[in-house]
Amino acid sequence: MKLTTLLFLALIPSIAAAENFLINSNKLFNFAEESYPELFSPAGVATTTLDEYLVRYYPNTDTYIGTRSKEVYVYGDDFNGLLRAGVITDYIELEADGDELLAQFFANVQSNVQVSGTGVVISILSDDLSGSRHQRFIIELKSKQTLLIAHNIDLAPRIDTLAVNDPIEFFGEYEWNDKGGVIHWTHRDPEKIHENGWIFHNNIIYQ
């Protein structure tokens, strides 16, 4: 079925990526798992990328759910193959832009808060090699607030293709500093205590 899915998806016209694509897709997938467990089981499978899609595959029911920009697709025998199932907002309310929340965290000198958002890379710094190695770069939000991203490359893959002016999406923990703040914990927690974070760049999930 996986090869057939690739062939079907390749025939669908390209749609530009949306803001908060991964955070909203994950919210949609979680909704589908909770609302239709007979179609999407087991719950909690990993989200992966497939060309320009975000996809979850459910081995118990042999079904897929995927998104491409705002579009939702499902695939499996229960759907008679590939089915366009509407748009994300048919099922969930989109997550609010993180800029306002991050501005509040900065103004209130607040730290240790899980947050998602999108930004554009404006500077790439040298790696921090003190203790756990971190890939470091600075992004600018639409609000013009800047954030240092400290991405642990001992626990997650390095973003080798990162370049200035690239858009990224992130989910991690905010720490205050006087320059706008730092985002870290953009990776899985091997101890399974902290909430897993990630960086989404060029349709690849780094965590």
PyMOL CGO cylinders between C-alpha atoms (Angstrom):
from pymol import cmd
from pymol.cgo import CYLINDER

trace = [
    CYLINDER, 0.00, 0.00, 0.00, 2.86, 2.44, 0.71, 0.3, 1, 1, 1, 1, 1, 1,
    CYLINDER, 2.86, 2.44, 0.71, 4.06, 2.40, -2.92, 0.3, 1, 1, 1, 1, 1, 1,
    CYLINDER, 4.06, 2.40, -2.92, 0.51, 2.96, -4.16, 0.3, 1, 1, 1, 1, 1, 1,
    CYLINDER, 0.51, 2.96, -4.16, 0.14, 5.87, -1.75, 0.3, 1, 1, 1, 1, 1, 1,
    CYLINDER, 0.14, 5.87, -1.75, 3.29, 7.50, -3.11, 0.3, 1, 1, 1, 1, 1, 1,
    CYLINDER, 3.29, 7.50, -3.11, 1.95, 7.23, -6.65, 0.3, 1, 1, 1, 1, 1, 1,
    CYLINDER, 1.95, 7.23, -6.65, -1.43, 8.72, -5.70, 0.3, 1, 1, 1, 1, 1, 1,
    CYLINDER, -1.43, 8.72, -5.70, 0.09, 11.63, -3.80, 0.3, 1, 1, 1, 1, 1, 1,
    CYLINDER, 0.09, 11.63, -3.80, 2.42, 12.44, -6.66, 0.3, 1, 1, 1, 1, 1, 1,
    CYLINDER, 2.42, 12.44, -6.66, -0.60, 13.16, -8.87, 0.3, 1, 1, 1, 1, 1, 1,
    CYLINDER, -0.60, 13.16, -8.87, -2.09, 15.82, -6.57, 0.3, 1, 1, 1, 1, 1, 1,
    CYLINDER, -2.09, 15.82, -6.57, -1.27, 19.44, -7.52, 0.3, 1, 1, 1, 1, 1, 1,
    CYLINDER, -1.27, 19.44, -7.52, 1.27, 21.28, -5.40, 0.3, 1, 1, 1, 1, 1, 1,
    CYLINDER, 1.27, 21.28, -5.40, -0.08, 23.56, -2.70, 0.3, 1, 1, 1, 1, 1, 1,
    CYLINDER, -0.08, 23.56, -2.70, 2.03, 26.13, -0.88, 0.3, 1, 1, 1, 1, 1, 1,
    CYLINDER, 2.03, 26.13, -0.88, 2.98, 25.35, 2.72, 0.3, 1, 1, 1, 1, 1, 1,
    CYLINDER, 2.98, 25.35, 2.72, 0.94, 26.99, 5.45, 0.3, 1, 1, 1, 1, 1, 1,
    CYLINDER, 0.94, 26.99, 5.45, 2.06, 28.63, 8.66, 0.3, 1, 1, 1, 1, 1, 1,
    CYLINDER, 2.06, 28.63, 8.66, 2.02, 26.37, 11.72, 0.3, 1, 1, 1, 1, 1, 1,
    CYLINDER, 2.02, 26.37, 11.72, 1.69, 23.46, 9.32, 0.3, 1, 1, 1, 1, 1, 1,
    CYLINDER, 1.69, 23.46, 9.32, 3.14, 20.82, 11.63, 0.3, 1, 1, 1, 1, 1, 1,
    CYLINDER, 3.14, 20.82, 11.63, 1.49, 22.01, 14.86, 0.3, 1, 1, 1, 1, 1, 1,
    CYLINDER, 1.49, 22.01, 14.86, -1.95, 22.16, 13.20, 0.3, 1, 1, 1, 1, 1, 1,
    CYLINDER, -1.95, 22.16, 13.20, -1.46, 18.87, 11.37, 0.3, 1, 1, 1, 1, 1, 1,
    CYLINDER, -1.46, 18.87, 11.37, -0.55, 17.13, 14.62, 0.3, 1, 1, 1, 1, 1, 1,
    CYLINDER, -0.55, 17.13, 14.62, -3.63, 18.65, 16.25, 0.3, 1, 1, 1, 1, 1, 1,
    CYLINDER, -3.63, 18.65, 16.25, -5.77, 17.32, 13.41, 0.3, 1, 1, 1, 1, 1, 1,
    CYLINDER, -5.77, 17.32, 13.41, -4.20, 13.85, 13.56, 0.3, 1, 1, 1, 1, 1, 1,
    CYLINDER, -4.20, 13.85, 13.56, -4.76, 13.68, 17.32, 0.3, 1, 1, 1, 1, 1, 1,
    CYLINDER, -4.76, 13.68, 17.32, -8.39, 14.70, 16.79, 0.3, 1, 1, 1, 1, 1, 1,
    CYLINDER, -8.39, 14.70, 16.79, -8.84, 11.95, 14.19, 0.3, 1, 1, 1, 1, 1, 1,
    CYLINDER, -8.84, 11.95, 14.19, -7.36, 9.34, 16.52, 0.3, 1, 1, 1, 1, 1, 1,
    CYLINDER, -7.36, 9.34, 16.52, -9.61, 10.37, 19.40, 0.3, 1, 1, 1, 1, 1, 1,
    CYLINDER, -9.61, 10.37, 19.40, -12.77, 10.73, 17.30, 0.3, 1, 1, 1, 1, 1, 1,
    CYLINDER, -12.77, 10.73, 17.30, -12.38, 7.77, 14.93, 0.3, 1, 1, 1, 1, 1, 1,
    CYLINDER, -12.38, 7.77, 14.93, -10.30, 5.08, 16.66, 0.3, 1, 1, 1, 1, 1, 1,
    CYLINDER, -10.30, 5.08, 16.66, -11.93, 2.46, 14.42, 0.3, 1, 1, 1, 1, 1, 1,
    CYLINDER, -11.93, 2.46, 14.42, -10.21, 4.12, 11.44, 0.3, 1, 1, 1, 1, 1, 1,
    CYLINDER, -10.21, 4.12, 11.44, -6.94, 5.41, 12.91, 0.3, 1, 1, 1, 1, 1, 1,
    CYLINDER, -6.94, 5.41, 12.91, -5.30, 2.98, 15.29, 0.3, 1, 1, 1, 1, 1, 1,
    CYLINDER, -5.30, 2.98, 15.29, -3.11, 2.81, 17.29, 0.3, 1, 1, 1, 1, 1, 1,
    CYLINDER, -3.11, 2.81, 17.29, -3.14, 6.38, 18.58, 0.3, 1, 1, 1, 1, 1, 1,
    CYLINDER, -3.14, 6.38, 18.58, 0.08, 8.28, 19.01, 0.3, 1, 1, 1, 1, 1, 1,
    CYLINDER, 0.08, 8.28, 19.01, 2.02, 7.05, 16.00, 0.3, 1, 1, 1, 1, 1, 1,
    CYLINDER, 2.02, 7.05, 16.00, 4.77, 9.33, 14.76, 0.3, 1, 1, 1, 1, 1, 1,
    CYLINDER, 4.77, 9.33, 14.76, 4.15, 12.03, 12.19, 0.3, 1, 1, 1, 1, 1, 1,
    CYLINDER, 4.15, 12.03, 12.19, 6.44, 11.68, 9.18, 0.3, 1, 1, 1, 1, 1, 1,
    CYLINDER, 6.44, 11.68, 9.18, 7.02, 13.57, 5.95, 0.3, 1, 1, 1, 1, 1, 1,
    CYLINDER, 7.02, 13.57, 5.95, 6.22, 12.26, 2.47, 0.3, 1, 1, 1, 1, 1, 1,
    CYLINDER, 6.22, 12.26, 2.47, 7.25, 14.67, -0.27, 0.3, 1, 1, 1, 1, 1, 1,
    CYLINDER, 7.25, 14.67, -0.27, 5.28, 17.82, 0.64, 0.3, 1, 1, 1, 1, 1, 1,
    CYLINDER, 5.28, 17.82, 0.64, 2.90, 15.99, 2.96, 0.3, 1, 1, 1, 1, 1, 1,
    CYLINDER, 2.90, 15.99, 2.96, 2.76, 15.35, 6.67, 0.3, 1, 1, 1, 1, 1, 1,
    CYLINDER, 2.76, 15.35, 6.67, 1.48, 11.83, 7.24, 0.3, 1, 1, 1, 1, 1, 1,
    CYLINDER, 1.48, 11.83, 7.24, 0.60, 9.34, 9.94, 0.3, 1, 1, 1, 1, 1, 1,
    CYLINDER, 0.60, 9.34, 9.94, 0.31, 5.65, 9.10, 0.3, 1, 1, 1, 1, 1, 1,
    CYLINDER, 0.31, 5.65, 9.10, -1.80, 3.38, 11.33, 0.3, 1, 1, 1, 1, 1, 1,
    CYLINDER, -1.80, 3.38, 11.33, -0.69, -0.26, 11.05, 0.3, 1, 1, 1, 1, 1, 1,
    CYLINDER, -0.69, -0.26, 11.05, -3.61, -1.70, 13.03, 0.3, 1, 1, 1, 1, 1, 1,
    CYLINDER, -3.61, -1.70, 13.03, -6.16, -0.31, 10.58, 0.3, 1, 1, 1, 1, 1, 1,
    CYLINDER, -6.16, -0.31, 10.58, -3.79, -0.04, 7.58, 0.3, 1, 1, 1, 1, 1, 1,
    CYLINDER, -3.79, -0.04, 7.58, -4.84, 3.56, 6.97, 0.3, 1, 1, 1, 1, 1, 1,
    CYLINDER, -4.84, 3.56, 6.97, -3.16, 6.90, 6.41, 0.3, 1, 1, 1, 1, 1, 1,
    CYLINDER, -3.16, 6.90, 6.41, -4.10, 10.47, 7.21, 0.3, 1, 1, 1, 1, 1, 1,
    CYLINDER, -4.10, 10.47, 7.21, -2.14, 13.31, 5.71, 0.3, 1, 1, 1, 1, 1, 1,
    CYLINDER, -2.14, 13.31, 5.71, -2.09, 17.04, 5.12, 0.3, 1, 1, 1, 1, 1, 1,
    CYLINDER, -2.09, 17.04, 5.12, -0.69, 19.24, 2.43, 0.3, 1, 1, 1, 1, 1, 1,
    CYLINDER, -0.69, 19.24, 2.43, -0.99, 22.90, 3.31, 0.3, 1, 1, 1, 1, 1, 1,
    CYLINDER, -0.99, 22.90, 3.31, -4.66, 23.24, 4.36, 0.3, 1, 1, 1, 1, 1, 1,
    CYLINDER, -4.66, 23.24, 4.36, -5.86, 20.09, 2.58, 0.3, 1, 1, 1, 1, 1, 1,
    CYLINDER, -5.86, 20.09, 2.58, -6.66, 16.81, 4.37, 0.3, 1, 1, 1, 1, 1, 1,
    CYLINDER, -6.66, 16.81, 4.37, -6.34, 13.39, 2.73, 0.3, 1, 1, 1, 1, 1, 1,
    CYLINDER, -6.34, 13.39, 2.73, -7.06, 9.88, 3.95, 0.3, 1, 1, 1, 1, 1, 1,
    CYLINDER, -7.06, 9.88, 3.95, -6.07, 6.61, 2.34, 0.3, 1, 1, 1, 1, 1, 1,
    CYLINDER, -6.07, 6.61, 2.34, -7.06, 2.98, 2.88, 0.3, 1, 1, 1, 1, 1, 1,
    CYLINDER, -7.06, 2.98, 2.88, -9.60, 0.34, 2.01, 0.3, 1, 1, 1, 1, 1, 1,
    CYLINDER, -9.60, 0.34, 2.01, -12.18, 2.01, 4.27, 0.3, 1, 1, 1, 1, 1, 1,
    CYLINDER, -12.18, 2.01, 4.27, -11.98, 5.08, 2.02, 0.3, 1, 1, 1, 1, 1, 1,
    CYLINDER, -11.98, 5.08, 2.02, -11.90, 3.15, -1.29, 0.3, 1, 1, 1, 1, 1, 1,
    CYLINDER, -11.90, 3.15, -1.29, -8.34, 4.34, -1.84, 0.3, 1, 1, 1, 1, 1, 1,
    CYLINDER, -8.34, 4.34, -1.84, -7.31, 7.98, -1.69, 0.3, 1, 1, 1, 1, 1, 1,
    CYLINDER, -7.31, 7.98, -1.69, -9.95, 10.48, -0.52, 0.3, 1, 1, 1, 1, 1, 1,
    CYLINDER, -9.95, 10.48, -0.52, -9.73, 14.24, -0.14, 0.3, 1, 1, 1, 1, 1, 1,
    CYLINDER, -9.73, 14.24, -0.14, -11.44, 14.86, 3.17, 0.3, 1, 1, 1, 1, 1, 1,
    CYLINDER, -11.44, 14.86, 3.17, -11.72, 18.63, 3.17, 0.3, 1, 1, 1, 1, 1, 1,
    CYLINDER, -11.72, 18.63, 3.17, -9.49, 21.15, 4.91, 0.3, 1, 1, 1, 1, 1, 1,
    CYLINDER, -9.49, 21.15, 4.91, -8.00, 21.25, 8.39, 0.3, 1, 1, 1, 1, 1, 1,
    CYLINDER, -8.00, 21.25, 8.39, -10.45, 23.87, 9.63, 0.3, 1, 1, 1, 1, 1, 1,
    CYLINDER, -10.45, 23.87, 9.63, -13.36, 21.54, 8.86, 0.3, 1, 1, 1, 1, 1, 1,
    CYLINDER, -13.36, 21.54, 8.86, -12.27, 19.58, 11.93, 0.3, 1, 1, 1, 1, 1, 1,
    CYLINDER, -12.27, 19.58, 11.93, -10.24, 21.74, 14.31, 0.3, 1, 1, 1, 1, 1, 1,
    CYLINDER, -10.24, 21.74, 14.31, -9.62, 25.35, 15.23, 0.3, 1, 1, 1, 1, 1, 1,
    CYLINDER, -9.62, 25.35, 15.23, -6.18, 26.43, 14.06, 0.3, 1, 1, 1, 1, 1, 1,
    CYLINDER, -6.18, 26.43, 14.06, -3.59, 27.21, 16.69, 0.3, 1, 1, 1, 1, 1, 1,
    CYLINDER, -3.59, 27.21, 16.69, -3.09, 30.91, 17.25, 0.3, 1, 1, 1, 1, 1, 1,
    CYLINDER, -3.09, 30.91, 17.25, 0.05, 32.58, 15.96, 0.3, 1, 1, 1, 1, 1, 1,
    CYLINDER, 0.05, 32.58, 15.96, 2.73, 32.29, 18.66, 0.3, 1, 1, 1, 1, 1, 1,
    CYLINDER, 2.73, 32.29, 18.66, 3.99, 35.86, 18.24, 0.3, 1, 1, 1, 1, 1, 1,
    CYLINDER, 3.99, 35.86, 18.24, 1.59, 37.42, 20.76, 0.3, 1, 1, 1, 1, 1, 1,
    CYLINDER, 1.59, 37.42, 20.76, 2.27, 34.74, 23.36, 0.3, 1, 1, 1, 1, 1, 1,
    CYLINDER, 2.27, 34.74, 23.36, 6.03, 35.04, 22.92, 0.3, 1, 1, 1, 1, 1, 1,
    CYLINDER, 6.03, 35.04, 22.92, 5.79, 38.82, 23.27, 0.3, 1, 1, 1, 1, 1, 1,
    CYLINDER, 5.79, 38.82, 23.27, 3.96, 38.32, 26.58, 0.3, 1, 1, 1, 1, 1, 1,
    CYLINDER, 3.96, 38.32, 26.58, 6.62, 35.90, 27.81, 0.3, 1, 1, 1, 1, 1, 1,
    CYLINDER, 6.62, 35.90, 27.81, 9.33, 38.43, 26.94, 0.3, 1, 1, 1, 1, 1, 1,
    CYLINDER, 9.33, 38.43, 26.94, 7.52, 41.37, 28.56, 0.3, 1, 1, 1, 1, 1, 1,
    CYLINDER, 7.52, 41.37, 28.56, 6.80, 39.36, 31.72, 0.3, 1, 1, 1, 1, 1, 1,
    CYLINDER, 6.80, 39.36, 31.72, 10.33, 37.92, 32.00, 0.3, 1, 1, 1, 1, 1, 1,
    CYLINDER, 10.33, 37.92, 32.00, 8.79, 34.44, 31.88, 0.3, 1, 1, 1, 1, 1, 1,
    CYLINDER, 8.79, 34.44, 31.88, 10.65, 31.17, 31.26, 0.3, 1, 1, 1, 1, 1, 1,
    CYLINDER, 10.65, 31.17, 31.26, 10.17, 27.41, 31.15, 0.3, 1, 1, 1, 1, 1, 1,
    CYLINDER, 10.17, 27.41, 31.15, 7.10, 27.62, 28.94, 0.3, 1, 1, 1, 1, 1, 1,
    CYLINDER, 7.10, 27.62, 28.94, 6.31, 25.27, 26.04, 0.3, 1, 1, 1, 1, 1, 1,
    CYLINDER, 6.31, 25.27, 26.04, 5.49, 27.22, 22.88, 0.3, 1, 1, 1, 1, 1, 1,
    CYLINDER, 5.49, 27.22, 22.88, 5.23, 26.87, 19.12, 0.3, 1, 1, 1, 1, 1, 1,
    CYLINDER, 5.23, 26.87, 19.12, 5.77, 29.41, 16.40, 0.3, 1, 1, 1, 1, 1, 1,
    CYLINDER, 5.77, 29.41, 16.40, 7.21, 30.28, 13.02, 0.3, 1, 1, 1, 1, 1, 1,
    CYLINDER, 7.21, 30.28, 13.02, 10.01, 32.58, 12.02, 0.3, 1, 1, 1, 1, 1, 1,
    CYLINDER, 10.01, 32.58, 12.02, 12.68, 33.36, 9.45, 0.3, 1, 1, 1, 1, 1, 1,
    CYLINDER, 12.68, 33.36, 9.45, 16.38, 32.66, 9.95, 0.3, 1, 1, 1, 1, 1, 1,
    CYLINDER, 16.38, 32.66, 9.95, 18.36, 35.91, 10.12, 0.3, 1, 1, 1, 1, 1, 1,
    CYLINDER, 18.36, 35.91, 10.12, 21.70, 34.67, 11.45, 0.3, 1, 1, 1, 1, 1, 1,
    CYLINDER, 21.70, 34.67, 11.45, 23.53, 31.36, 11.79, 0.3, 1, 1, 1, 1, 1, 1,
    CYLINDER, 23.53, 31.36, 11.79, 25.94, 31.13, 14.72, 0.3, 1, 1, 1, 1, 1, 1,
    CYLINDER, 25.94, 31.13, 14.72, 28.72, 28.71, 15.58, 0.3, 1, 1, 1, 1, 1, 1,
    CYLINDER, 28.72, 28.71, 15.58, 27.77, 25.56, 17.48, 0.3, 1, 1, 1, 1, 1, 1,
    CYLINDER, 27.77, 25.56, 17.48, 27.79, 25.65, 21.26, 0.3, 1, 1, 1, 1, 1, 1,
    CYLINDER, 27.79, 25.65, 21.26, 30.16, 22.82, 22.21, 0.3, 1, 1, 1, 1, 1, 1,
    CYLINDER, 30.16, 22.82, 22.21, 30.03, 23.33, 25.98, 0.3, 1, 1, 1, 1, 1, 1,
    CYLINDER, 30.03, 23.33, 25.98, 28.33, 20.23, 27.42, 0.3, 1, 1, 1, 1, 1, 1,
    CYLINDER, 28.33, 20.23, 27.42, 25.71, 18.87, 25.03, 0.3, 1, 1, 1, 1, 1, 1,
    CYLINDER, 25.71, 18.87, 25.03, 26.35, 20.20, 21.53, 0.3, 1, 1, 1, 1, 1, 1,
    CYLINDER, 26.35, 20.20, 21.53, 23.80, 22.70, 20.21, 0.3, 1, 1, 1, 1, 1, 1,
    CYLINDER, 23.80, 22.70, 20.21, 23.30, 24.09, 16.73, 0.3, 1, 1, 1, 1, 1, 1,
    CYLINDER, 23.30, 24.09, 16.73, 22.53, 27.78, 17.16, 0.3, 1, 1, 1, 1, 1, 1,
    CYLINDER, 22.53, 27.78, 17.16, 20.76, 30.27, 14.92, 0.3, 1, 1, 1, 1, 1, 1,
    CYLINDER, 20.76, 30.27, 14.92, 18.60, 33.36, 15.31, 0.3, 1, 1, 1, 1, 1, 1,
    CYLINDER, 18.60, 33.36, 15.31, 15.13, 33.76, 13.86, 0.3, 1, 1, 1, 1, 1, 1,
    CYLINDER, 15.13, 33.76, 13.86, 12.88, 36.77, 13.53, 0.3, 1, 1, 1, 1, 1, 1,
    CYLINDER, 12.88, 36.77, 13.53, 9.13, 36.54, 14.08, 0.3, 1, 1, 1, 1, 1, 1,
    CYLINDER, 9.13, 36.54, 14.08, 6.58, 38.56, 12.13, 0.3, 1, 1, 1, 1, 1, 1,
    CYLINDER, 6.58, 38.56, 12.13, 6.37, 40.78, 15.23, 0.3, 1, 1, 1, 1, 1, 1,
    CYLINDER, 6.37, 40.78, 15.23, 10.13, 41.49, 14.78, 0.3, 1, 1, 1, 1, 1, 1,
    CYLINDER, 10.13, 41.49, 14.78, 10.96, 39.79, 18.10, 0.3, 1, 1, 1, 1, 1, 1,
    CYLINDER, 10.96, 39.79, 18.10, 14.11, 37.70, 17.74, 0.3, 1, 1, 1, 1, 1, 1,
    CYLINDER, 14.11, 37.70, 17.74, 14.74, 34.27, 19.23, 0.3, 1, 1, 1, 1, 1, 1,
    CYLINDER, 14.74, 34.27, 19.23, 17.90, 32.24, 19.61, 0.3, 1, 1, 1, 1, 1, 1,
    CYLINDER, 17.90, 32.24, 19.61, 17.23, 28.62, 18.68, 0.3, 1, 1, 1, 1, 1, 1,
    CYLINDER, 17.23, 28.62, 18.68, 19.49, 26.20, 20.59, 0.3, 1, 1, 1, 1, 1, 1,
    CYLINDER, 19.49, 26.20, 20.59, 18.95, 22.82, 18.91, 0.3, 1, 1, 1, 1, 1, 1,
    CYLINDER, 18.95, 22.82, 18.91, 20.55, 19.87, 20.72, 0.3, 1, 1, 1, 1, 1, 1,
    CYLINDER, 20.55, 19.87, 20.72, 22.48, 17.91, 18.06, 0.3, 1, 1, 1, 1, 1, 1,
    CYLINDER, 22.48, 17.91, 18.06, 23.51, 15.19, 20.49, 0.3, 1, 1, 1, 1, 1, 1,
    CYLINDER, 23.51, 15.19, 20.49, 19.84, 14.18, 20.70, 0.3, 1, 1, 1, 1, 1, 1,
    CYLINDER, 19.84, 14.18, 20.70, 18.44, 15.34, 17.34, 0.3, 1, 1, 1, 1, 1, 1,
    CYLINDER, 18.44, 15.34, 17.34, 19.77, 15.56, 13.78, 0.3, 1, 1, 1, 1, 1, 1,
    CYLINDER, 19.77, 15.56, 13.78, 21.61, 18.68, 12.68, 0.3, 1, 1, 1, 1, 1, 1,
    CYLINDER, 21.61, 18.68, 12.68, 19.79, 20.87, 10.15, 0.3, 1, 1, 1, 1, 1, 1,
    CYLINDER, 19.79, 20.87, 10.15, 22.54, 20.76, 7.54, 0.3, 1, 1, 1, 1, 1, 1,
    CYLINDER, 22.54, 20.76, 7.54, 20.62, 22.66, 4.86, 0.3, 1, 1, 1, 1, 1, 1,
    CYLINDER, 20.62, 22.66, 4.86, 19.73, 25.64, 7.07, 0.3, 1, 1, 1, 1, 1, 1,
    CYLINDER, 19.73, 25.64, 7.07, 20.36, 29.04, 5.46, 0.3, 1, 1, 1, 1, 1, 1,
    CYLINDER, 20.36, 29.04, 5.46, 19.62, 32.69, 6.16, 0.3, 1, 1, 1, 1, 1, 1,
    CYLINDER, 19.62, 32.69, 6.16, 16.09, 33.70, 5.06, 0.3, 1, 1, 1, 1, 1, 1,
    CYLINDER, 16.09, 33.70, 5.06, 14.77, 30.16, 5.48, 0.3, 1, 1, 1, 1, 1, 1,
    CYLINDER, 14.77, 30.16, 5.48, 11.37, 29.90, 7.20, 0.3, 1, 1, 1, 1, 1, 1,
    CYLINDER, 11.37, 29.90, 7.20, 11.14, 27.42, 10.08, 0.3, 1, 1, 1, 1, 1, 1,
    CYLINDER, 11.14, 27.42, 10.08, 8.47, 26.19, 12.44, 0.3, 1, 1, 1, 1, 1, 1,
    CYLINDER, 8.47, 26.19, 12.44, 9.38, 25.19, 15.99, 0.3, 1, 1, 1, 1, 1, 1,
    CYLINDER, 9.38, 25.19, 15.99, 7.97, 23.62, 19.13, 0.3, 1, 1, 1, 1, 1, 1,
    CYLINDER, 7.97, 23.62, 19.13, 10.10, 23.89, 22.24, 0.3, 1, 1, 1, 1, 1, 1,
    CYLINDER, 10.10, 23.89, 22.24, 10.65, 25.56, 25.59, 0.3, 1, 1, 1, 1, 1, 1,
    CYLINDER, 10.65, 25.56, 25.59, 11.04, 29.33, 25.90, 0.3, 1, 1, 1, 1, 1, 1,
    CYLINDER, 11.04, 29.33, 25.90, 13.71, 30.83, 28.16, 0.3, 1, 1, 1, 1, 1, 1,
    CYLINDER, 13.71, 30.83, 28.16, 13.85, 34.59, 28.70, 0.3, 1, 1, 1, 1, 1, 1,
    CYLINDER, 13.85, 34.59, 28.70, 16.82, 36.73, 27.86, 0.3, 1, 1, 1, 1, 1, 1,
    CYLINDER, 16.82, 36.73, 27.86, 17.13, 40.45, 27.15, 0.3, 1, 1, 1, 1, 1, 1,
    CYLINDER, 17.13, 40.45, 27.15, 17.51, 39.90, 23.40, 0.3, 1, 1, 1, 1, 1, 1,
    CYLINDER, 17.51, 39.90, 23.40, 14.09, 38.28, 22.88, 0.3, 1, 1, 1, 1, 1, 1,
    CYLINDER, 14.09, 38.28, 22.88, 14.52, 34.81, 24.32, 0.3, 1, 1, 1, 1, 1, 1,
    CYLINDER, 14.52, 34.81, 24.32, 15.86, 31.33, 23.65, 0.3, 1, 1, 1, 1, 1, 1,
    CYLINDER, 15.86, 31.33, 23.65, 14.04, 28.27, 22.36, 0.3, 1, 1, 1, 1, 1, 1,
    CYLINDER, 14.04, 28.27, 22.36, 15.46, 24.89, 23.36, 0.3, 1, 1, 1, 1, 1, 1,
    CYLINDER, 15.46, 24.89, 23.36, 14.16, 21.35, 23.94, 0.3, 1, 1, 1, 1, 1, 1,
    CYLINDER, 14.16, 21.35, 23.94, 13.54, 21.06, 20.19, 0.3, 1, 1, 1, 1, 1, 1,
    CYLINDER, 13.54, 21.06, 20.19, 14.03, 17.29, 20.37, 0.3, 1, 1, 1, 1, 1, 1,
    CYLINDER, 14.03, 17.29, 20.37, 12.62, 14.12, 21.87, 0.3, 1, 1, 1, 1, 1, 1,
    CYLINDER, 12.62, 14.12, 21.87, 13.25, 13.51, 25.54, 0.3, 1, 1, 1, 1, 1, 1,
    CYLINDER, 13.25, 13.51, 25.54, 15.00, 10.13, 25.87, 0.3, 1, 1, 1, 1, 1, 1,
    CYLINDER, 15.00, 10.13, 25.87, 13.82, 9.97, 29.49, 0.3, 1, 1, 1, 1, 1, 1,
    CYLINDER, 13.82, 9.97, 29.49, 10.20, 10.54, 28.35, 0.3, 1, 1, 1, 1, 1, 1,
    CYLINDER, 10.20, 10.54, 28.35, 9.65, 13.14, 31.08, 0.3, 1, 1, 1, 1, 1, 1,
    CYLINDER, 9.65, 13.14, 31.08, 9.73, 16.43, 29.16, 0.3, 1, 1, 1, 1, 1, 1,
    CYLINDER, 9.73, 16.43, 29.16, 7.35, 17.13, 26.29, 0.3, 1, 1, 1, 1, 1, 1,
    CYLINDER, 7.35, 17.13, 26.29, 8.95, 16.34, 22.94, 0.3, 1, 1, 1, 1, 1, 1,
    CYLINDER, 8.95, 16.34, 22.94, 9.89, 19.29, 20.77, 0.3, 1, 1, 1, 1, 1, 1,
    CYLINDER, 9.89, 19.29, 20.77, 10.92, 19.67, 17.13, 0.3, 1, 1, 1, 1, 1, 1,
    CYLINDER, 10.92, 19.67, 17.13, 12.01, 21.95, 14.32, 0.3, 1, 1, 1, 1, 1, 1,
    CYLINDER, 12.01, 21.95, 14.32, 10.30, 21.80, 10.93, 0.3, 1, 1, 1, 1, 1, 1,
    CYLINDER, 10.30, 21.80, 10.93, 12.45, 22.97, 8.01, 0.3, 1, 1, 1, 1, 1, 1,
    CYLINDER, 12.45, 22.97, 8.01, 12.06, 22.32, 4.28, 0.3, 1, 1, 1, 1, 1, 1,
    CYLINDER, 12.06, 22.32, 4.28, 9.38, 19.71, 5.01, 0.3, 1, 1, 1, 1, 1, 1,
    CYLINDER, 9.38, 19.71, 5.01, 11.68, 17.70, 7.29, 0.3, 1, 1, 1, 1, 1, 1,
    CYLINDER, 11.68, 17.70, 7.29, 10.99, 17.17, 10.99, 0.3, 1, 1, 1, 1, 1, 1,
    CYLINDER, 10.99, 17.17, 10.99, 14.09, 17.41, 13.18, 0.3, 1, 1, 1, 1, 1, 1,
    CYLINDER, 14.09, 17.41, 13.18, 13.68, 16.01, 16.68, 0.3, 1, 1, 1, 1, 1, 1,
]
cmd.load_cgo(trace, "trace")
